[in-house]
Amino acid sequence: MNSLRKIVRIAVLFSFAATSSAATQENDDWDVTLARGATREIAFTTDEGTWMSVDIAPNGQWITFDLLGHVYRMPINGGQATVLTQQSGVAVNYHPRVSPDGQTIAFISDRGGQNNLWLMDADGSNPRQVFDDQNIRAALPAWTPDGEYILVRRSYVGPATGNVVPLLTAEEQETPQGRNGIWMYHRDGGAGIALIGTETPGATWPSVSPDGRNVFYHLSRADRDALRGHYQVQRLELQTGHRIDITAGDADGPAASRVTSGGAFAAEVSPDGRWLAFGRHIPDGTISFKGHEFGPRTALWLRDLETGAERIVMDPISVAIESGSKSLRVLPGYDWTPDGSSIVISQGGKIRRLDIATGNVTTIPFTANVNRTLSEMAYRPFRISDEPFEARF
């Protein structure tokens, strides 16, 4: 990491002032945190949630998770969750990740006008923006082991020429990394650098090895069909820039008549660097919901990075959304406990703890108070029925 750290420090020194001065909003009178129109208040207590991304503090004593656009914190064994982002108004806050020293939480928020990277103290105080770019949408933060840098997935959403080619500055036209991909920022700000840029589309979900030498991530092809192997995990060596395939298997070409083992995505490396957890479909697996059976089922797998051996450790988990949906990540975020003995992941509306050695899954109970101000919406009521229907096309 030494040579890479020097590069990033140079980028921070020369670009932080420029980035900060350019971060003024185009519409200074618009405040994302304020509700608009005919507003209403909702308040309730819940013990379950949908698509909650979970992360564990390095001391193993508490966890943080997102729920309905807010970030919460609670003891590792469960209990009453404390909301940390209540003061952000109607802004959304999600994808929390705790720093290696346990003092800071990185998260994504749109309170500045766009989904950019933010930090706050572990108790929710002192929120501050790492970068402010209205044309860049960030997601999936991941810390480096030294706690100095944060990796995110970046997506350019700014103006384009002919609705196809983004309008690039002269400097960006000379930079092959483009604007998208997996980027790294110093915690104090700056322009950041691309670790995997636009030349490698579909790179997302970074996970840094405990020694800081490698970044695991998955690639997705444009057609994004995991059953055809369009999602696979790679590893980037930071010192050399060399990339290697960790998983492989594409059903196109000679194997076009069959499915693969279900692809591989959402990889998280263990605290000792020996194991890699990841999601994968079970091609002939199904699950039932309200009397309806559908598939493929998604399971959590474990790969031995020394031998290459793989096995299922939790089946099922949340069904991966990998076929072009607008979800922010293919699976809810999950994390290893610091001793590497367990994984904490949300599934079935609950927060679960998986014991790696035995495969036992227990529920971490929680209650969370939800208080939200809802803006007026352009909305036409409709009803989704679970009853049988006749398909026509």
Disulfide bonds with the S-S distance in Angstrom:
none
